[in-house]
Amino acid sequence: MGEEKPTLATATAKTAATKPQKPKTQKRGTFKQTGEEMILGLLKGRKAALGSKINAAWMKEGRKGTAAVLLSRMAKAKKLKMVKVKGQRGSQYQMG
């Protein structure tokens, strides 16, 4: 007798309060150049560039994340050559 049954209103209020909210989705950025064109443009006048320098230019352009995924994809496609740097973390990239 001392226990009350929850009504429909209180049951839905409790579930609504504990329901996780969906994270906001980010819109894809639009740029004049594709990421691949940007990286090839950076390397065009140089012998090679470190991945950290490419990532710094990536961020400076206002792009989200890092260029690491695109760099490895381009190296796999033989558009770039990836060379490990001895004694340091990371790689150096050359035109393939």
Secondary structure, 3 states (H helix, E strand, C coil): CCCCCCCHHHHHHHHHHHCCCCCCCCCCCCCCCCHHHHHHHHHHCCCCEEHHHHHHHHHHCCCCCCCHHHHHHHHHCCCEEEEECCCCCCEEEEEC
